[in-house]
Amino acid sequence: MTTHKVGYLIGSLAKGSINRKLAKALVRFAPPELEMSEISFKDLPLYSYDYDADYPPAGKAFKAAIAAVDAVLFVTPEYNRSIPGGLKNAIDWASRPYGTNSFTRKPSAVIGTSPGAIGTAVAQQNLRSVLSFCNSPQMNAPEAYIQFTPGLITDDGEVTNEATADFLRKFMQDFHVFIARVRSVLPKDA
């Protein structure tokens, strides 16, 4: 059994974020072949190319964390019909300087939750555009726009609605299959 290391980024920096709850649920539903770990970006300063010659420790650590995983899962809210600024900043750190893009050929998936009826659909489309430019192969289906209702996911990541739990479990199984498929044609060290 091949194990794949998956780093997940939670787009919201808020401790009580509903997307943090969703991430906890996804970790619970991950098949045993996926070794899940959060990659935090809360300590990154705002990116500037002035750092390119000498990345600060937080930038080096973040790039190393992305480099160490086989795939990346983005769990993000929607802010003003786009992705949160902190998440975009993190992607900028990981994809710079030119020629050192940590997302190149790294499988990725996008999911998010919001109280709104369309979930995080617009933010996810913006994120997919950025990931395309970063040359990250993306799991395009199933799309996952989760409408968060009170009590849907506990603070510990337990999903209280069985249909939602089944969907999230299948999403993680599909992500595992996608990672294996991408890695079969784009080996990590190629």
C-alpha angles and dihedrals in degrees: 000000000000115000120210122204110225122192116200127203120203108210095209119072092200114115092219095045117149086220089059087055089049090050090053089052092049091051089052091050096045113117115246090256090069117077104200126203132164117240107206122206100178094112097053116114118223108289120251128166085236085082095054095093093049117017114205117243093261091054093047092048092049094049090047091051092052091046091052096059130076095218142006129228117199116205106184144166123217119251117188092338092307142068121293115271092239092058093048089049090052091051089050091053093049095046098048150124100039112271095024101078106156092200097058109126091350112135115238142182132195129212135153146166134222136165088243122097094245093051108208098325098135094044090050092053090052091048092049089054091053092046091050090057089048089056094239113153105234133209098233097183139082095035111209120205106161118197105213117219125182110282095010092122125018124224087260093054099258111149112219098193112075095207091053091046091052091049093050092046090052091046090057092045090051090049090054091051090047093051092049091048094049092045090051090063100026107039114201094244097042 
